[in-house]
Amino acid sequence: MSQSDQTVVKQPRPWIGLDVDKETFAAALYVYPLAGAPDLRSMPTRRFERNAEGVGECVEWARRLLAEKRPDAPAPRVCMEATGRYSIELAREILRQRPEMEPAIANPLYVKRYGESLGQRCKSDKADARVCACYGAERQPDPYRPPDPAFEQLQELARERRALVEHRAALKNRMAHGATSKMVRQVQERQMKQSDKLIEKLDAAIAQTAKDIPQLAADVSTVIQIPGVAHVVATVTLSELGDLRRYRRSRSISAMVGVNPKVIESGKHKGKTRMSKHGNARVRAILYCAAMGCLRTKEDHGLKRFHDRLLRRGKTRMQALGALMRKILVLMRALLISGKPFDPNYDLNRKISTGSRARNAQPVQNPA
């Protein structure tokens, strides 16, 4: 028997697409190999309750269909759009009952664009479930990994704090106009005091939660060495992105947050390079605060010099600020990976070392 005859052809895994809402979810099973454009109308669909019993019924329904269509098929995977807590709770229930199904939570924008590329014209739960199944089969999204409960609690505290800060900012803007009613002014002042107290309580809870996780406490102590990165910036970034060491490249974490540059060029047309903003908006907002705080520091350091160099090269103020946001995020990851303290003159030291290597290098002989 030749080596080619011994090669085992790996069967493609079936995919179950889910469209999730508050009480129910629609499921669609994709069991055909990827050959040409998939026929969305031929995919079987069914609706289930969004609870443990509904997940069990969905698994049994998919098992019966696979037994009829492809008995030799491996265990299917699951793909759904991100719908906040609804999709997260459903993914966790699937992992609890059938961890081998490896549910994935995809970006809704990417799934929508993929459905448009397939020529989807209608908008319904069953149609969206079919698109999710095809998207999972073709794109192979990464499985959902539940965060640590302590990290999840920290994320909820940080998000609630941001909501209170935004509420207080809106209230402050209303108070600046000066209400003529005395009753309205009293209510606004009372709300302002209550918001301040609640934000102080949340800050204390965030600090205590971070201390309860030894690794997180050490990471926060490391990244707050960066100018402009305070405790709130560190906790929000780490709670939203998790352990920054798991990102293999700096480009990956930049794309995750959406601070990577977006080049716009087509033929002779060359548009302005902008920030992509395809990523976590909460981290982008807190990085903007960190960049502004970094520029307000009195000390001279490498981040300020980096910002000033971009301005001298002709970059606009917002372009330089966006580059500084990305620089701070990448520097957080670098400090956690290296374990070294922050050096405010890292750019000057790098130039000196580069110059010494250049002086010590031997000149290259011209082969001609």
N, C-alpha and C positions, 0 to 999 in steps of 0.2 A: 504494500500500500504506500503510495507516494505521500509526501508531506502535505501536499495540497488537499489530498483526500482526508487527511486527519484533521484538517482545520475545521473547527466548529463555528458555524455561522451563528452569531449572537442575535437572538430574536429581539426586535424593538419592543420596549415596554408599552403597554397600553396606558392611556392617560384619561383621567376623569376630570373634566372641567366643572367648576362650581361657580355659580352666581349667587352671592350671599346677601340676604337682607336681614331685618331684625328678627323675624320669627321663622322663616323658612329659607331653603336654598334649592336652586335648580341644579341638577346634575346631568352631564352629557358624557357618554363613553366613546372614546376614539380608539378603535382597535385595528385600524388599517395601516399598512406600511406607508411611509412618506414617498409616494410616487405621483408626482404632479400635484395639482391643486386639490385639496380635500373637498369632498362634497358635504357641505354643512347640513343640508336637509336630510341626508340619509343617516345621520348620527342619532341613536336613541337617546331620549331625554326623559327625566322624571323629576318631580318635586318632592322634597322631604321636609320634615320639621327640623328646625335648627336646635337639636338637643341630642343627648346620648342615644336615644332610641332611633332618631332619624339617621344618625351616622351609621348605626348598625344595619338599618334597613337599606341604606345606600350601598354599603359594602356587600350585603347579600344580593342586591339587585345587580351590581356589577359582576359578582361571581357567577351568577346564573347566565348572564349574557356572554361572558367570556367562555363558559363551558360550551355554549352553543356555537360561537363564532370561531374561537381560537383556544381549544383546550390546552395546547402546549404553551400558551402565553405566560410570561412571568407575572409577578404581582404588579398591578397598575400603580402609577403615581398620580398625585392630585395637584391641580393648579387652580388658583383662585386669585381674584383681584384684591388689593388691599382696601378694606372697608372699615378700618379702625378696629375697634374691639370685637365686632362681629366676626371678621375673618380670623382674628387671632384666637378667639375662643373656639371656633370651629377647627382650626388647625391643631390646637392642643388636644381637643377631643379625639381627632383622628390619630394623633400620635399616641394617645393613651390606649386606644383600642387596637390600632394596626400601625405600629411604628414603621413597618417595612414599606408602607405606601408613601412615605417621605413627602408630605404636602409642601407646596411652594406657594408663597404669597408674592405675586408679581405687581409691578408698577402699573396702575390703571391706565396711564397715558400710553405706555408701550403696548398694552393689550388692545387699546382702542385703535392705535395706528395700525397694528397688525390686522385687526378686523377690517379696517378700511382697505388694506392691501389685498384682502381676500374678496373684496367687492360686497361686503355686508351692507345692506341698505336698511334693514329693519332694526328696531331696537326693542328687544324683549329679553326676559330672563333666560329663556331657553336658548335664544340665539347667542347671548353673551356667554352662556355656559359652553356652547359648542366652540366659540372662538377661544375661550380659555383652554379647552382641551387641545385644540390644534396648536396654540401658542406653546403650551408645555411640551408637546411632542417635537416641535421644530426647534425651539429655543433652549430647551433643557435648563430651566431656571434652578438655582441652588435651593436645597431644602430649607425650610424654616427651622431655625434653632431657637427655642425659647430662652429668653435671658434669665439670668439669675434672679430669684425673687427680690433680693436686696437691691439689685440694679433696677428692677422694674419699679420698686417703691420709690427709689431716688428719681427716676424719670417722671413718675406721676407728681412728685413734690415739685420738681423743677418746672414742669409744664403748668401746674396750678399757680406757681409763683409768677410765671410770665403772664398768665391771664389776669392776675391781680394787678401787676404793674401796668398792663395796658389799660385796665379799667381805671386805675388811679390817674394815668396820663389823660384819658378822655375826660375824667371828672375835673382835673386841673384846668383843662382848656375851657370847660363850661364855666368854671368859677372865674376865669380871667375876663369873661365878658361882663360880669357883674349883674347878677339878677336883681330886679327891683323888689321882688317879694322877700320879706324878712324870713318867712317860713322856708322858702326855697334855699336861702343862704344857710340857714341852720341845718337843713337836711344835708346839704352838700358838705358842710364842715364836719358833720357827724360821720358821713360816709368816708371822708378823707382820713379822719382819725382812726376809724375802724380798719380801713385798708392798710394804713401804716402798721397797726398792731398785728394784723394777719400776716403781712409780709415779714415782720420780725419773727413771728412764730414759725413761719415756713423756713426762714433762713436758719433758725436754730435746729429745726428738724432735719434739714438738708445736711447741716454740718455734723449732726449726731449720726445720721445714717451713713455718711461717708466714713466716719470714724469706726463704725461697726464692721466695715469690710477692710481688713488689713491691706490687701493689695490696692484697693481703690484709694485708701488714705495715703499710701506711699506714692501712688501716681499723681494725686492732687498736689502733694508736697513737691513733686518734681517739676510739674508744668507751671506752677505759680511762680517759679523763678523767672519766667519770661516777662519782660516789661509789658504791662497792660493786661496780663492774665491774672485776674483775681480769683477768689474762691468760687464765685458764682459762675464765671466763665469756664473754669476747670470742671466743675461738677456737671454743668449742662452739656458740655462737649463729651465728657466721658460717659455720661448716662445715656446720651442719644446714640453715640457711635460704638460704645463698648470698649474693649481693650484695643488700643490703637496699634499694638504690636502685631495683631492678626492681619493687618493690611500689608501685603507683600511689597508694594511699591508706594511711593508718595503720590504717584498719579492716581492710584486707586482711591485713596482717601480723599484726594481733591475732587475727583469725580463723584464720590459718594455725597459730598457736601454741596457740590455745584459751584465751586470757586475756580474751576479749571477754565482756561481761555477757550472761547468759541470763535474759530476762524470762519469768516464769511467771504468766500471767493468762488467765482464761477465765470470761467472764460476771461474776458477782459474786465469784468466787474470785480472790484476789490472793496468790500465793505469794511467797516470798523470791527476790529476784534473786541469782543465783549465777554463778560462773564456768562457762563452757560446757564447758571441758576437751575440746573436739573439735579436736584438733590434735597438734602434736609434743610428746609428753610429756617428751622429753629437754630441750628448750629451756625448758619450764615448770619443770622441776626446777632447772635452773641459774639461772633468773630468780628463783626463790624464794631461793636462796642469795645472789644479788645484792641482793635487797630486804632481807634480814636484815643483810647486811654494810653496806648503805647506812644503815640505822637505827643501827648501832653506831659509825658515824664520829663523831669528836668535833666536827668543824666543823659550823656551822649553814649550811644551804643550802636551795635551793628544794624539793628532794625531801623532805627532812624536814618542812618546813613544809606541803607538800601532804598528807603522811600525817597530820600533827597536825590539819589543818583537817577532814579526813574524820572523825577521831575526835570532834572537837567537834560535828560535825553529827549525831552519833548512830550513825555506822557502827560495826560491830563491828571487832575487831582484825583478824580474817581478811579481812573485806571491804576494809579499808584497805590491808592487805598485798597483796591481789590487785590492787587499783587501782594500787599502787606498782609491782608487777611489770609491768603494762601500760605505765605511764608510762616506765619505764626502757627497755623495748623500743621504744616509739615515739620516745623521745629518741635512741636509737642511730641509727635511720633518719634523723631530722631532722638530726643532726650530720653524717652522711655526705652527705646531699643538699646541705646549705648550705655545708659546708666551714668553718664557723665554730667556734671553740673553745667549750668548755662554760662557760657563765656560771652560777656558783652562785646568783646573785641575779636570774635571768632573770624570776622571777615578780614581784619588787619593781619591776624596771625596766619591766615591762609595765604594772603598775598605775600607775606614775608617768606613763608616756607616755599611757595611756588617760585619766588624770585631766587632763593638760594639754590633750589634744584636747577634752575635755568643757568645760573652762573657756574655751577659745578659740572654741568653737562658738557660733553665733548662736542665740538663742531662736527657736522656731518660732511664727509668728503664728497665732492661732486664726482660721480662716476665718469663724467665725460672728461 
